[in-house]
Amino acid sequence: MIVWNEFVNDARVLKEAQTLATSNYDVKVFALHTPGKTLQNEVIQEKLSVRRIARSPLWRWRKPTYNAHAREPVQKNVPEQVHVSILRLIARTWTHLGLLVNIISFRPDVIHAHDVNTLPTAWLAKLLTGAKLVYDAHEISTSREGYVQFKKTVALVEKYLIPRAAAVITTTDTRAKYLARLYKVSRPLTLQNRPRFVESVKSRILHEQLGLAEEWPIVLYQGGIQSGRGLEKLVRCAKQFEPCYVVLIGGGRLTQKLFDIRESLELQSVVHFIPTVALSELPNYTAAADIAVQPIENTCFNHFSTDSNKLFEYIIAGVPSVATNFPEIRKIINEHQAGVLIPDNDDAALVEAVNKLLGDRNLRTSLSKNAKLAAKALSWESQENLLTGLYQNILSDRQDKVA
């Protein structure tokens, strides 16, 4: 498996790798190495290990695109922009070559590329080893927040390489249909971004960690603090919520802007932030909430077609959700009666939905019970057989099982 990250908090890839390892496949994840932060070689469990590849030394000297404190774009003159672009290209090429060499030396039977930024390297490794190629499209990168400048490049890469893969996986039925139509291939396998099942136990960790004085309900958002997630709206609307605490767990470029909105509205005692929490600890934090929100905005097809891994986390924790009325989200909420749907980018609707749940404990309890009843059906364990079935199919002509 190949990922373009440090493989520290990548829940989807970890679950897939564990499922395959438990099914007796020898799995090695090739990821990025940051000296002093990550181990270069790591054993996760029997038959599952990680090999992290050091980036080019040039990555250390790149000047940031964003100011570390203000999170504002750093202005560069044209020569400086060209210089930084060249350094990035060299650094990325160096790292991809390192990944390629290490993958070839592993001699895999299957090369599983996670997202489009690993796909070209995976394809080259496939050509040089004769391995089967699996492409796992976590996102729709041709229409994705922050990927506008790469849209044409991504489309060219996927158009050429997707038909050359032995199998393609994505995260929702809407995305599977889209990829099949766009690239004229068989419909990809849908593997939703579901968490593993954890028995939900109500927690007070948020009250305790944040020192919350009042016994008010907690409205939770967890995930990336990024644009297009409706988070500016959430913090603004907190001013109009009935008495409650609003807690955001996660990190990202939008953090400082949300701090500024909180300050300007004098909501320091109401809106609270917690940095990214380890995957193993996250269910305890989720279970401390009374209401969870996912007010994602229709800024791109990637958002419109999501079912949101956070929505599954909320449901498994038994927390009623307020979420945007997009097709895949609507399907889950309506089928399991586990929350309230709101229109996209509608402040008044968000306020009304949250206040409705804050003011009706019986409704919260009913939705929470429904969520808990749906938890096992919406867990990773209920679909992981689809992944092992796919591997059995593409490896039916091979005896060895190495991925």
CORWO-V731056 format. One record per backbone hydrogen bond with DSSP energy under -1.0 kcal/mol. CO is the residue of the C=O (numbers start at 1). NH is the residue of the N-H. If there is no record, write none. Layout:
BEGIN
co=CO nh=NH
co=CO nh=NH
END
This chain:
BEGIN
co=1 nh=30
co=2 nh=114
co=5 nh=32
co=9 nh=11
co=10 nh=14
co=11 nh=15
co=12 nh=16
co=13 nh=17
co=14 nh=18
co=15 nh=19
co=16 nh=20
co=17 nh=21
co=18 nh=22
co=19 nh=23
co=20 nh=25
co=21 nh=24
co=26 nh=403
co=27 nh=49
co=29 nh=51
co=30 nh=3
co=31 nh=53
co=33 nh=55
co=34 nh=37
co=34 nh=38
co=40 nh=52
co=42 nh=50
co=45 nh=48
co=47 nh=27
co=48 nh=44
co=48 nh=45
co=49 nh=29
co=50 nh=42
co=51 nh=31
co=53 nh=33
co=56 nh=59
co=57 nh=60
co=58 nh=61
co=65 nh=74
co=67 nh=71
co=72 nh=67
co=77 nh=81
co=78 nh=82
co=79 nh=83
co=80 nh=84
co=81 nh=85
co=82 nh=86
co=83 nh=87
co=84 nh=88
co=85 nh=89
co=86 nh=90
co=87 nh=91
co=88 nh=92
co=89 nh=93
co=90 nh=94
co=91 nh=95
co=92 nh=96
co=93 nh=97
co=94 nh=98
co=95 nh=99
co=96 nh=100
co=97 nh=101
co=98 nh=102
co=99 nh=103
co=100 nh=104
co=101 nh=105
co=109 nh=132
co=111 nh=134
co=112 nh=2
co=113 nh=136
co=115 nh=118
co=118 nh=122
co=119 nh=123
co=120 nh=124
co=121 nh=125
co=122 nh=126
co=123 nh=127
co=124 nh=128
co=125 nh=129
co=126 nh=130
co=132 nh=111
co=133 nh=166
co=133 nh=167
co=134 nh=113
co=135 nh=169
co=136 nh=115
co=136 nh=138
co=140 nh=143
co=143 nh=302
co=144 nh=147
co=147 nh=150
co=148 nh=151
co=150 nh=154
co=151 nh=155
co=152 nh=156
co=153 nh=157
co=154 nh=158
co=155 nh=159
co=156 nh=160
co=157 nh=161
co=158 nh=162
co=161 nh=164
co=162 nh=165
co=167 nh=135
co=168 nh=189
co=169 nh=137
co=170 nh=191
co=172 nh=176
co=173 nh=177
co=174 nh=178
co=175 nh=179
co=176 nh=180
co=177 nh=181
co=178 nh=182
co=179 nh=183
co=180 nh=185
co=189 nh=170
co=192 nh=194
co=195 nh=380
co=204 nh=208
co=205 nh=209
co=206 nh=210
co=207 nh=212
co=217 nh=245
co=218 nh=290
co=218 nh=291
co=219 nh=247
co=220 nh=293
co=221 nh=249
co=224 nh=226
co=225 nh=254
co=226 nh=229
co=228 nh=297
co=230 nh=234
co=231 nh=235
co=232 nh=236
co=233 nh=237
co=234 nh=238
co=236 nh=239
co=237 nh=240
co=245 nh=219
co=246 nh=272
co=247 nh=221
co=248 nh=274
co=249 nh=223
co=251 nh=225
co=252 nh=255
co=254 nh=258
co=255 nh=259
co=256 nh=260
co=257 nh=261
co=258 nh=262
co=259 nh=263
co=260 nh=264
co=261 nh=265
co=262 nh=267
co=263 nh=266
co=267 nh=270
co=267 nh=271
co=270 nh=246
co=272 nh=248
co=274 nh=250
co=278 nh=281
co=278 nh=282
co=281 nh=285
co=282 nh=286
co=283 nh=287
co=285 nh=288
co=286 nh=289
co=291 nh=220
co=292 nh=322
co=294 nh=324
co=297 nh=299
co=300 nh=304
co=301 nh=305
co=303 nh=306
co=308 nh=312
co=309 nh=313
co=310 nh=314
co=311 nh=315
co=312 nh=316
co=313 nh=317
co=314 nh=319
co=315 nh=318
co=320 nh=292
co=321 nh=340
co=322 nh=294
co=323 nh=342
co=324 nh=326
co=326 nh=330
co=327 nh=331
co=328 nh=332
co=329 nh=333
co=330 nh=334
co=331 nh=335
co=332 nh=336
co=333 nh=337
co=338 nh=321
co=340 nh=323
co=342 nh=325
co=346 nh=350
co=347 nh=351
co=348 nh=352
co=349 nh=353
co=350 nh=354
co=351 nh=355
co=352 nh=356
co=353 nh=357
co=354 nh=358
co=355 nh=359
co=360 nh=364
co=361 nh=365
co=362 nh=366
co=363 nh=367
co=364 nh=368
co=365 nh=369
co=366 nh=370
co=367 nh=371
co=368 nh=372
co=369 nh=373
co=370 nh=374
co=374 nh=378
co=376 nh=379
co=380 nh=383
co=380 nh=384
co=383 nh=386
co=384 nh=388
co=385 nh=389
co=386 nh=390
co=387 nh=391
co=388 nh=392
co=389 nh=393
co=390 nh=394
co=391 nh=395
co=393 nh=396
co=395 nh=398
co=401 nh=26
co=402 nh=109
co=402 nh=110
END
